[in-house]
Amino acid sequence: MNLLKFKNRPKPVPPLLIEGEEVSFRIKHVANAKRMKLRISASREVVLVLPKSVSVKKGLVFLEQEKPWITEQISKIQSPIAFENGAIIPLQGENYQICHVPDRRGLVWVEGGKLLVAGKTEHVPRRVYDWILREGKSVISEKALTFAEEIQVEVKKIALKDQKSRWGSCSPRGNLNFSWRLLLMPETILDYVVAHEVAHLRHMNHSADFWALVQKMHPEMETSKSWLKQNGVLFHKYGATY
C-alpha cells in the first residue's frame, strides 16, 4: 500500500450552505491569479479562485466573509430566458421583445421596440444569437479601436465569445476577447469593460497605473465596476436554445 499517496490526498472541502441550502461549490487554484475572488455561474455554482500561494484554509475564511454577497448574487439568478418568440431581452440596457415574423423578408432587425426575426420558428434562437454576435462585434470593435487610438496602443484581433467567468480578456499578443452578453448591458458598462481590456494592452496587470489609465478613459469607472459586480450575474440567464 502506498501510504504517501493517502498522506498527500487533499482534505475534503466542506459543503457550502447558503440559507440552509447546499450550493454547488468548488475551489480552483490558478497560477497567474493575483488575488482571491469568487465566481458564480448561471447554474448557481460557486467557484473560489485562489492564487497558487494561498492555502485552501485561508480561502475558506475569505469565502465565509463573502457569504452575504454570495447569498445576494444567487438570489438574483432567475430562470433562463431563451431567444424565443415573445421573450423580452435587453439590448444596451433597453428592453426589446423578440417577435417572429415568418412572412417578412430578411433575417433580424430592430423596429419599434421589437427585435423582428424572419424565417422558420426553429431558426429564431440561432438567428437572434448570430445577430447579437454581429452587432456586438461591430459596437465593441468601434469602441475598442477608439480607446486604443486614445492611448496609442494596437489591437490585433477582437472576438466575441460565450465566456462564462469573465466579461473580457486581453492576451499578450494584443488579442481582445469579450462576452457577447455585454451588448445586453447599458452602454456605459460596455464602455467600462472595453476600456479595461484595452488598458491591458499598456499594462498587463492591475497596478495603480493600470487603474489610473482606465479611469482616464472611462471616468465612471468606479460606478461601472460596482454596477457590474452587483448586476452582472443577471445577464447569464439570457441565451439561445437550439
ZIGI-V792722 format. One record per pair of residues at least 12 apart in sequence whose C-alpha atoms are under 10 Angstrom apart, sorted by the first residue. I is the first residue (numbers start at 1). J is the second residue. D is the distance in whole Angstrom. If there is no record, write none. Layout:
i=I j=J d=D
i=I j=J d=D
//
This chain:
i=10 j=56 d=10
i=11 j=56 d=9
i=13 j=25 d=9
i=13 j=26 d=8
i=13 j=27 d=8
i=13 j=56 d=9
i=13 j=57 d=9
i=13 j=60 d=9
i=14 j=26 d=10
i=14 j=60 d=9
i=16 j=46 d=9
i=16 j=60 d=10
i=16 j=63 d=9
i=16 j=64 d=9
i=16 j=67 d=9
i=17 j=67 d=9
i=17 j=71 d=10
i=18 j=67 d=7
i=18 j=68 d=9
i=18 j=70 d=8
i=18 j=71 d=6
i=18 j=74 d=9
i=19 j=67 d=10
i=19 j=68 d=10
i=19 j=71 d=8
i=23 j=44 d=7
i=23 j=45 d=7
i=23 j=46 d=7
i=23 j=74 d=9
i=24 j=40 d=10
i=24 j=41 d=10
i=24 j=43 d=9
i=24 j=44 d=7
i=24 j=45 d=5
i=24 j=46 d=6
i=24 j=47 d=9
i=25 j=40 d=9
i=25 j=44 d=9
i=25 j=45 d=6
i=25 j=46 d=5
i=25 j=47 d=6
i=25 j=48 d=8
i=26 j=45 d=8
i=26 j=46 d=7
i=26 j=47 d=5
i=26 j=48 d=6
i=26 j=49 d=9
i=27 j=46 d=9
i=27 j=47 d=6
i=27 j=48 d=5
i=27 j=49 d=6
i=27 j=50 d=7
i=27 j=56 d=8
i=27 j=59 d=9
i=27 j=60 d=9
i=28 j=47 d=7
i=28 j=48 d=6
i=28 j=49 d=5
i=28 j=50 d=6
i=28 j=51 d=9
i=28 j=52 d=9
i=28 j=56 d=9
i=29 j=48 d=8
i=29 j=49 d=6
i=29 j=50 d=5
i=29 j=51 d=6
i=29 j=52 d=6
i=29 j=53 d=9
i=29 j=54 d=8
i=29 j=55 d=9
i=29 j=56 d=9
i=30 j=49 d=7
i=30 j=50 d=6
i=30 j=51 d=5
i=30 j=52 d=6
i=30 j=53 d=10
i=31 j=50 d=8
i=31 j=51 d=6
i=31 j=52 d=5
i=31 j=53 d=9
i=32 j=50 d=10
i=32 j=51 d=7
i=32 j=52 d=8
i=33 j=49 d=8
i=33 j=50 d=7
i=33 j=51 d=5
i=33 j=52 d=8
i=33 j=53 d=10
i=34 j=49 d=10
i=34 j=50 d=8
i=34 j=51 d=6
i=34 j=52 d=9
i=34 j=53 d=10
i=34 j=54 d=10
i=34 j=205 d=9
i=34 j=206 d=9
i=35 j=49 d=8
i=35 j=50 d=7
i=35 j=51 d=6
i=35 j=52 d=10
i=35 j=53 d=10
i=35 j=54 d=9
i=36 j=48 d=7
i=36 j=49 d=6
i=36 j=50 d=5
i=36 j=51 d=7
i=36 j=54 d=8
i=36 j=58 d=10
i=36 j=59 d=7
i=36 j=62 d=8
i=36 j=63 d=9
i=37 j=49 d=5
i=37 j=50 d=7
i=37 j=51 d=9
i=37 j=59 d=9
i=37 j=62 d=9
i=37 j=63 d=9
i=37 j=66 d=10
i=38 j=50 d=9
i=38 j=62 d=10
i=38 j=63 d=8
i=38 j=66 d=9
i=38 j=69 d=10
i=38 j=70 d=8
i=38 j=165 d=10
i=39 j=70 d=9
i=39 j=73 d=10
i=39 j=164 d=9
i=39 j=165 d=6
i=39 j=166 d=9
i=39 j=233 d=9
i=40 j=70 d=8
i=40 j=73 d=8
i=40 j=74 d=8
i=40 j=77 d=9
i=40 j=164 d=9
i=40 j=165 d=8
i=40 j=233 d=7
i=40 j=236 d=10
i=41 j=73 d=10
i=41 j=74 d=9
i=41 j=77 d=9
i=41 j=164 d=7
i=41 j=165 d=7
i=41 j=233 d=8
i=41 j=236 d=8
i=41 j=237 d=10
i=42 j=74 d=9
i=42 j=76 d=10
i=42 j=77 d=7
i=42 j=78 d=8
i=42 j=79 d=9
i=42 j=80 d=8
i=42 j=164 d=8
i=42 j=165 d=10
i=42 j=233 d=7
i=42 j=234 d=8
i=42 j=235 d=9
i=42 j=236 d=5
i=42 j=237 d=6
i=42 j=238 d=9
i=43 j=74 d=9
i=43 j=77 d=8
i=43 j=78 d=10
i=43 j=79 d=9
i=43 j=80 d=9
i=43 j=236 d=9
i=43 j=237 d=9
i=44 j=70 d=10
i=44 j=73 d=9
i=44 j=74 d=6
i=44 j=75 d=9
i=44 j=76 d=10
i=44 j=77 d=7
i=44 j=78 d=10
i=44 j=233 d=10
i=45 j=74 d=9
i=46 j=63 d=10
i=46 j=70 d=8
i=46 j=74 d=9
i=47 j=63 d=10
i=47 j=165 d=9
i=48 j=60 d=9
i=48 j=62 d=9
i=48 j=63 d=7
i=69 j=229 d=10
i=69 j=230 d=9
i=72 j=230 d=9
i=73 j=229 d=9
i=73 j=230 d=7
i=73 j=231 d=8
i=73 j=232 d=9
i=73 j=233 d=7
i=73 j=234 d=8
i=74 j=233 d=8
i=74 j=234 d=10
i=75 j=234 d=10
i=76 j=230 d=9
i=76 j=231 d=8
i=76 j=232 d=10
i=76 j=233 d=7
i=76 j=234 d=6
i=76 j=235 d=10
i=76 j=237 d=10
i=77 j=231 d=10
i=77 j=233 d=7
i=77 j=234 d=6
i=77 j=235 d=9
i=77 j=236 d=8
i=77 j=237 d=7
i=78 j=233 d=10
i=78 j=234 d=7
i=78 j=235 d=10
i=78 j=236 d=9
i=78 j=237 d=7
i=78 j=238 d=10
i=79 j=236 d=10
i=79 j=237 d=6
i=79 j=238 d=9
i=80 j=234 d=10
i=80 j=235 d=10
i=80 j=236 d=8
i=80 j=237 d=4
i=80 j=238 d=6
i=80 j=239 d=7
i=80 j=240 d=10
i=80 j=241 d=10
i=81 j=235 d=10
i=81 j=236 d=9
i=81 j=237 d=6
i=81 j=238 d=5
i=81 j=239 d=6
i=81 j=240 d=8
i=81 j=241 d=9
i=82 j=125 d=7
i=82 j=237 d=8
i=82 j=238 d=6
i=82 j=239 d=5
i=82 j=240 d=5
i=82 j=241 d=6
i=82 j=242 d=9
i=83 j=97 d=10
i=83 j=98 d=7
i=83 j=124 d=7
i=83 j=125 d=5
i=83 j=126 d=8
i=83 j=127 d=9
i=83 j=128 d=7
i=83 j=129 d=7
i=83 j=238 d=7
i=83 j=239 d=6
i=83 j=240 d=5
i=83 j=241 d=7
i=83 j=242 d=9
i=84 j=97 d=9
i=84 j=98 d=7
i=84 j=99 d=8
i=84 j=100 d=8
i=84 j=117 d=10
i=84 j=121 d=9
i=84 j=122 d=9
i=84 j=123 d=9
i=84 j=124 d=6
i=84 j=125 d=6
i=84 j=126 d=9
i=84 j=128 d=9
i=84 j=239 d=10
i=84 j=240 d=8
i=84 j=241 d=8
i=84 j=242 d=10
i=85 j=97 d=8
i=85 j=98 d=5
i=85 j=99 d=5
i=85 j=100 d=6
i=85 j=101 d=9
i=85 j=115 d=10
i=85 j=116 d=9
i=85 j=117 d=9
i=85 j=121 d=8
i=85 j=124 d=7
i=85 j=125 d=8
i=86 j=98 d=5
i=86 j=99 d=6
i=86 j=100 d=8
i=86 j=114 d=10
i=86 j=115 d=10
i=87 j=99 d=8
i=87 j=115 d=10
i=87 j=238 d=10
i=88 j=114 d=9
i=88 j=115 d=9
i=88 j=238 d=10
i=89 j=114 d=10
i=89 j=115 d=9
i=89 j=184 d=8
i=89 j=235 d=10
i=89 j=238 d=8
i=89 j=239 d=10
i=90 j=181 d=10
i=90 j=183 d=8
i=90 j=184 d=5
i=90 j=185 d=7
i=90 j=186 d=9
i=90 j=235 d=9
i=90 j=238 d=9
i=91 j=115 d=10
i=91 j=132 d=9
i=91 j=136 d=10
i=91 j=181 d=9
i=91 j=182 d=9
i=91 j=183 d=6
i=91 j=184 d=4
i=91 j=185 d=6
i=91 j=186 d=8
i=91 j=187 d=9
i=92 j=136 d=10
i=92 j=181 d=10
i=92 j=182 d=8
i=92 j=183 d=5
i=92 j=184 d=5
i=92 j=185 d=5
i=92 j=186 d=4
i=92 j=187 d=5
i=92 j=188 d=9
i=92 j=189 d=9
i=92 j=190 d=8
i=93 j=182 d=10
i=93 j=183 d=8
i=93 j=184 d=6
i=93 j=185 d=5
i=93 j=186 d=4
i=93 j=187 d=7
i=93 j=188 d=9
i=93 j=189 d=9
i=94 j=113 d=9
i=94 j=184 d=8
i=94 j=185 d=8
i=94 j=186 d=8
i=94 j=187 d=10
i=95 j=113 d=8
i=95 j=114 d=8
i=95 j=115 d=10
i=95 j=184 d=9
i=96 j=110 d=8
i=96 j=111 d=9
i=96 j=112 d=9
i=96 j=113 d=5
i=96 j=114 d=5
i=96 j=115 d=6
i=96 j=116 d=10
i=97 j=110 d=10
i=97 j=112 d=10
i=97 j=113 d=7
i=97 j=114 d=5
i=97 j=115 d=6
i=97 j=116 d=8
i=98 j=110 d=9
i=98 j=113 d=9
i=98 j=114 d=6
i=98 j=115 d=5
i=98 j=116 d=6
i=98 j=117 d=7
i=98 j=124 d=9
i=98 j=125 d=10
i=98 j=128 d=8
i=99 j=114 d=7
i=99 j=115 d=6
i=99 j=116 d=5
i=99 j=117 d=6
i=99 j=118 d=9
i=99 j=124 d=9
i=100 j=114 d=10
i=100 j=115 d=8
i=100 j=116 d=6
i=100 j=117 d=5
i=100 j=118 d=6
i=100 j=119 d=8
i=100 j=120 d=8
i=100 j=121 d=7
i=100 j=123 d=10
i=100 j=124 d=7
i=101 j=115 d=10
i=101 j=116 d=6
i=101 j=117 d=6
i=101 j=118 d=5
i=101 j=119 d=7
i=101 j=120 d=9
i=101 j=121 d=9
i=101 j=124 d=10
i=102 j=116 d=10
i=102 j=117 d=7
i=102 j=118 d=5
i=102 j=119 d=5
i=102 j=120 d=6
i=102 j=121 d=8
i=102 j=124 d=10
i=103 j=117 d=10
i=103 j=118 d=7
i=103 j=119 d=8
i=103 j=120 d=9
i=104 j=116 d=9
i=104 j=117 d=8
i=104 j=118 d=6
i=104 j=119 d=8
i=105 j=117 d=9
i=105 j=118 d=6
i=105 j=119 d=8
i=106 j=118 d=6
i=106 j=119 d=8
i=107 j=119 d=7
i=107 j=123 d=10
i=107 j=124 d=9
i=107 j=127 d=7
i=107 j=128 d=9
i=107 j=131 d=9
i=108 j=124 d=9
i=108 j=127 d=7
i=108 j=128 d=7
i=108 j=129 d=10
i=108 j=130 d=9
i=108 j=131 d=7
i=108 j=132 d=10
i=109 j=128 d=9
i=109 j=131 d=8
i=115 j=128 d=8
i=116 j=128 d=9
i=117 j=131 d=10
i=122 j=241 d=9
i=122 j=242 d=8
i=123 j=241 d=10
i=123 j=242 d=8
i=124 j=240 d=9
i=124 j=241 d=9
i=124 j=242 d=9
i=125 j=239 d=8
i=125 j=240 d=5
i=125 j=241 d=6
i=125 j=242 d=6
i=126 j=239 d=10
i=126 j=240 d=6
i=126 j=241 d=7
i=126 j=242 d=6
i=127 j=240 d=9
i=128 j=239 d=9
i=128 j=240 d=8
i=129 j=180 d=9
i=129 j=239 d=8
i=129 j=240 d=6
i=129 j=241 d=9
i=130 j=240 d=10
i=132 j=160 d=10
i=132 j=180 d=7
i=132 j=181 d=8
i=132 j=182 d=10
i=132 j=183 d=7
i=132 j=184 d=9
i=133 j=159 d=9
i=133 j=160 d=7
i=133 j=161 d=8
i=133 j=162 d=10
i=133 j=179 d=9
i=133 j=180 d=6
i=133 j=181 d=9
i=133 j=183 d=9
i=134 j=160 d=9
i=134 j=180 d=9
i=135 j=180 d=9
i=135 j=183 d=8
i=136 j=159 d=10
i=136 j=160 d=8
i=136 j=178 d=9
i=136 j=179 d=9
i=136 j=180 d=6
i=136 j=181 d=8
i=136 j=182 d=8
i=136 j=183 d=5
i=136 j=184 d=9
i=136 j=190 d=10
i=137 j=158 d=8
i=137 j=159 d=7
i=137 j=160 d=6
i=137 j=161 d=10
i=137 j=178 d=9
i=137 j=179 d=10
i=137 j=180 d=8
i=137 j=183 d=9
i=138 j=158 d=10
i=139 j=183 d=8
i=139 j=187 d=10
i=139 j=190 d=9
i=139 j=191 d=10
i=140 j=158 d=8
i=140 j=159 d=9
i=140 j=160 d=9
i=140 j=178 d=8
i=140 j=180 d=10
i=140 j=182 d=9
i=140 j=183 d=8
i=140 j=190 d=8
i=140 j=191 d=8
i=140 j=193 d=10
i=140 j=194 d=7
i=141 j=155 d=10
i=141 j=157 d=9
i=141 j=158 d=7
i=141 j=159 d=9
i=141 j=160 d=10
i=141 j=176 d=10
i=141 j=194 d=9
i=143 j=190 d=9
i=143 j=191 d=7
i=143 j=194 d=7
i=143 j=195 d=8
i=143 j=198 d=10
i=144 j=158 d=9
i=144 j=176 d=9
i=144 j=191 d=9
i=144 j=193 d=10
i=144 j=194 d=6
i=144 j=195 d=7
i=144 j=196 d=10
i=144 j=197 d=8
i=144 j=198 d=7
i=144 j=199 d=10
i=145 j=158 d=10
i=145 j=194 d=10
i=145 j=198 d=9
i=146 j=195 d=10
i=146 j=198 d=10
i=147 j=191 d=9
i=147 j=194 d=8
i=147 j=195 d=6
i=147 j=196 d=10
i=147 j=197 d=10
i=147 j=198 d=7
i=147 j=199 d=8
i=147 j=214 d=10
i=147 j=217 d=7
i=147 j=218 d=9
i=148 j=194 d=10
i=148 j=195 d=9
i=148 j=197 d=10
i=148 j=198 d=6
i=148 j=199 d=8
i=148 j=201 d=8
i=148 j=202 d=10
i=148 j=217 d=10
i=149 j=198 d=10
i=150 j=217 d=8
i=151 j=198 d=9
i=151 j=199 d=8
i=151 j=201 d=9
i=151 j=202 d=8
i=151 j=213 d=9
i=151 j=216 d=10
i=151 j=217 d=8
i=152 j=201 d=10
i=152 j=202 d=9
i=153 j=174 d=9
i=153 j=198 d=8
i=153 j=199 d=9
i=153 j=200 d=10
i=153 j=201 d=6
i=153 j=202 d=7
i=154 j=173 d=10
i=154 j=174 d=7
i=154 j=175 d=9
i=154 j=198 d=9
i=154 j=201 d=8
i=154 j=202 d=9
i=155 j=170 d=10
i=155 j=173 d=9
i=155 j=174 d=5
i=155 j=175 d=6
i=155 j=176 d=7
i=155 j=198 d=8
i=155 j=201 d=8
i=156 j=171 d=10
i=156 j=173 d=7
i=156 j=174 d=5
i=156 j=175 d=5
i=156 j=176 d=8
i=157 j=170 d=10
i=157 j=171 d=10
i=157 j=173 d=9
i=157 j=174 d=7
i=157 j=175 d=5
i=157 j=176 d=6
i=157 j=177 d=8
i=158 j=170 d=10
i=158 j=174 d=9
i=158 j=175 d=6
i=158 j=176 d=5
i=158 j=177 d=6
i=158 j=178 d=8
i=159 j=175 d=8
i=159 j=176 d=6
i=159 j=177 d=5
i=159 j=178 d=6
i=159 j=179 d=9
i=159 j=180 d=9
i=160 j=176 d=9
i=160 j=177 d=6
i=160 j=178 d=5
i=160 j=179 d=6
i=160 j=180 d=5
i=160 j=181 d=9
i=160 j=182 d=10
i=161 j=177 d=7
i=161 j=178 d=6
i=161 j=179 d=5
i=161 j=180 d=6
i=161 j=181 d=9
i=162 j=177 d=10
i=162 j=178 d=8
i=162 j=179 d=6
i=162 j=180 d=6
i=162 j=181 d=8
i=162 j=236 d=10
i=162 j=239 d=10
i=163 j=177 d=9
i=163 j=178 d=7
i=163 j=179 d=5
i=163 j=180 d=8
i=163 j=181 d=9
i=163 j=236 d=10
i=164 j=179 d=8
i=164 j=236 d=8
i=165 j=179 d=9
i=165 j=233 d=10
i=166 j=178 d=8
i=166 j=179 d=7
i=166 j=232 d=10
i=167 j=179 d=5
i=167 j=180 d=8
i=167 j=181 d=8
i=167 j=182 d=7
i=167 j=190 d=9
i=167 j=193 d=7
i=167 j=194 d=9
i=167 j=197 d=10
i=167 j=228 d=10
i=167 j=232 d=9
i=168 j=180 d=10
i=168 j=182 d=9
i=168 j=193 d=7
i=168 j=194 d=8
i=168 j=196 d=8
i=168 j=197 d=7
i=168 j=198 d=10
i=169 j=193 d=9
i=169 j=194 d=9
i=169 j=196 d=9
i=169 j=197 d=6
i=169 j=198 d=9
i=169 j=200 d=9
i=170 j=196 d=9
i=170 j=197 d=6
i=170 j=198 d=8
i=170 j=199 d=9
i=170 j=200 d=6
i=170 j=201 d=7
i=170 j=204 d=8
i=171 j=197 d=9
i=171 j=200 d=9
i=171 j=201 d=8
i=171 j=204 d=9
i=172 j=200 d=9
i=172 j=201 d=8
i=172 j=204 d=8
i=173 j=201 d=9
i=174 j=197 d=10
i=174 j=198 d=9
i=174 j=200 d=9
i=174 j=201 d=6
i=174 j=202 d=10
i=175 j=197 d=10
i=175 j=198 d=10
i=175 j=201 d=9
i=176 j=194 d=9
i=176 j=197 d=7
i=176 j=198 d=8
i=176 j=200 d=9
i=176 j=201 d=9
i=177 j=194 d=10
i=177 j=197 d=9
i=178 j=190 d=10
i=178 j=193 d=8
i=178 j=194 d=8
i=178 j=197 d=9
i=179 j=193 d=10
i=181 j=232 d=9
i=181 j=235 d=7
i=181 j=236 d=8
i=181 j=238 d=8
i=181 j=239 d=9
i=182 j=194 d=9
i=182 j=232 d=9
i=182 j=235 d=9
i=184 j=235 d=8
i=184 j=238 d=9
i=185 j=228 d=9
i=185 j=231 d=10
i=185 j=232 d=9
i=185 j=235 d=8
i=186 j=224 d=10
i=188 j=218 d=9
i=188 j=220 d=8
i=188 j=221 d=9
i=188 j=223 d=10
i=188 j=224 d=7
i=189 j=218 d=10
i=189 j=220 d=9
i=189 j=221 d=9
i=189 j=223 d=9
i=189 j=224 d=5
i=189 j=225 d=8
i=189 j=226 d=10
i=189 j=227 d=8
i=189 j=228 d=7
i=189 j=232 d=10
i=190 j=224 d=9
i=190 j=228 d=10
i=191 j=217 d=9
i=191 j=218 d=7
i=191 j=220 d=10
i=191 j=221 d=9
i=191 j=224 d=9
i=192 j=214 d=8
i=192 j=215 d=9
i=192 j=217 d=8
i=192 j=218 d=6
i=192 j=219 d=9
i=192 j=220 d=8
i=192 j=221 d=6
i=192 j=222 d=9
i=192 j=223 d=10
i=192 j=224 d=6
i=192 j=225 d=8
i=192 j=228 d=10
i=193 j=214 d=9
i=193 j=218 d=9
i=193 j=221 d=9
i=193 j=224 d=9
i=193 j=225 d=9
i=193 j=228 d=9
i=194 j=214 d=10
i=194 j=217 d=10
i=194 j=218 d=10
i=195 j=213 d=9
i=195 j=214 d=6
i=195 j=215 d=9
i=195 j=216 d=9
i=195 j=217 d=6
i=195 j=218 d=7
i=195 j=221 d=9
i=196 j=210 d=9
i=196 j=211 d=8
i=196 j=213 d=9
i=196 j=214 d=6
i=196 j=215 d=9
i=196 j=217 d=9
i=196 j=218 d=9
i=196 j=221 d=9
i=197 j=214 d=9
i=198 j=213 d=10
i=198 j=214 d=9
i=198 j=217 d=10
i=199 j=211 d=8
i=199 j=212 d=10
i=199 j=213 d=7
i=199 j=214 d=6
i=199 j=215 d=10
i=199 j=217 d=9
i=200 j=213 d=9
i=200 j=214 d=9
//
